[in-house]
Amino acid sequence: MGKNFKESVDFVKDRPAHDRRYAVDWSKIRQELGWKPKYDFGTWLEKTVKWYQENEWWWRPLKEKQKRYFKKQYGK
């Protein structure tokens, strides 16, 4: 989305017993109900990013409100 990854992320030490990955197992719902996701993860991720890029009017005011809150609470 036009951001430099290394400049946008603060890396922190992982907490003990933190899950290394999260995985969804669709086998039970597929087996019992015959359901499966319409798209794979990569496709949904692309669709989500595109939606946020095309709908800035929706999220921009929320981001600005959050910035004001953090500045008031934490002076940042």
DRENDO-1510 file (C-alpha; in Angstrom, 1 decimal, always signed):
<recs>
REC; n; res; u; v; w
REC; 1; MET; +0.0; +0.0; +0.0 .
REC; 2; GLY; +2.9; +2.3; -0.7 .
REC; 3; LYS; +4.5; +2.0; +2.8 .
REC; 4; ASN; +8.0; +1.0; +3.6 .
REC; 5; PHE; +7.6; -2.2; +5.6 .
REC; 6; LYS; +10.7; -1.8; +7.8 .
REC; 7; GLU; +9.9; +1.8; +8.6 .
REC; 8; SER; +6.2; +1.0; +9.4 .
REC; 9; VAL; +6.7; -1.9; +11.8 .
REC; 10; ASP; +8.1; -1.9; +15.3 .
REC; 11; PHE; +9.6; -5.3; +16.1 .
REC; 12; VAL; +9.2; -6.5; +19.7 .
REC; 13; LYS; +10.4; -9.6; +21.5 .
REC; 14; ASP; +7.9; -12.4; +21.2 .
REC; 15; ARG; +6.1; -13.2; +24.4 .
REC; 16; PRO; +6.6; -16.7; +25.9 .
REC; 17; ALA; +4.2; -19.4; +24.6 .
REC; 18; HIS; +3.1; -17.1; +21.8 .
REC; 19; ASP; +1.6; -19.0; +18.9 .
REC; 20; ARG; +3.9; -19.1; +16.0 .
REC; 21; ARG; +1.1; -19.3; +13.4 .
REC; 22; TYR; -2.6; -19.5; +13.3 .
REC; 23; ALA; -4.3; -21.9; +10.9 .
REC; 24; VAL; -7.9; -22.6; +10.1 .
REC; 25; ASP; -9.0; -26.2; +9.6 .
REC; 26; TRP; -12.1; -26.2; +7.4 .
REC; 27; SER; -12.3; -30.0; +7.3 .
REC; 28; LYS; -15.1; -30.3; +9.9 .
REC; 29; ILE; -17.4; -27.7; +8.4 .
REC; 30; ARG; -16.6; -29.0; +4.9 .
REC; 31; GLN; -17.4; -32.6; +6.0 .
REC; 32; GLU; -20.5; -31.9; +7.9 .
REC; 33; LEU; -22.0; -29.1; +5.9 .
REC; 34; GLY; -20.3; -29.2; +2.5 .
REC; 35; TRP; -19.0; -25.7; +3.0 .
REC; 36; LYS; -15.7; -24.3; +1.8 .
REC; 37; PRO; -14.4; -20.7; +1.5 .
REC; 38; LYS; -15.3; -18.9; -1.7 .
REC; 39; TYR; -11.7; -17.7; -2.1 .
REC; 40; ASP; -8.3; -18.6; -0.7 .
REC; 41; PHE; -6.5; -16.4; +1.8 .
REC; 42; GLY; -4.4; -14.6; -0.8 .
REC; 43; THR; -7.4; -13.6; -2.9 .
REC; 44; TRP; -9.3; -12.3; +0.2 .
REC; 45; LEU; -6.2; -10.4; +1.3 .
REC; 46; GLU; -6.0; -8.7; -2.2 .
REC; 47; LYS; -9.7; -7.9; -2.1 .
REC; 48; THR; -9.4; -6.4; +1.4 .
REC; 49; VAL; -6.5; -4.2; +0.5 .
REC; 50; LYS; -8.2; -3.0; -2.7 .
REC; 51; TRP; -11.4; -2.2; -0.6 .
REC; 52; TYR; -9.4; -0.1; +1.8 .
REC; 53; GLN; -7.7; +1.7; -1.1 .
REC; 54; GLU; -11.0; +2.5; -2.7 .
REC; 55; ASN; -12.9; +3.4; +0.4 .
REC; 56; GLU; -10.6; +5.9; +2.2 .
REC; 57; TRP; -13.7; +8.0; +3.0 .
REC; 58; TRP; -14.8; +5.3; +5.4 .
REC; 59; TRP; -11.5; +4.6; +7.4 .
REC; 60; ARG; -9.7; +8.0; +7.2 .
REC; 61; PRO; -12.0; +9.7; +9.8 .
REC; 62; LEU; -11.5; +6.8; +12.2 .
REC; 63; LYS; -7.8; +7.0; +11.8 .
REC; 64; GLU; -7.7; +10.7; +12.5 .
REC; 65; LYS; -10.0; +10.2; +15.6 .
REC; 66; GLN; -7.5; +7.5; +16.9 .
REC; 67; LYS; -4.6; +9.8; +16.4 .
REC; 68; ARG; -6.3; +12.6; +18.4 .
REC; 69; TYR; -7.1; +10.0; +21.2 .
REC; 70; PHE; -3.5; +8.7; +21.4 .
REC; 71; LYS; -2.1; +12.3; +21.4 .
REC; 72; LYS; -4.5; +13.2; +24.3 .
REC; 73; GLN; -3.8; +10.0; +26.3 .
REC; 74; TYR; -0.1; +9.5; +25.7 .
REC; 75; GLY; +1.2; +12.7; +24.3 .
REC; 76; LYS; +2.2; +11.0; +21.0 .
</recs>
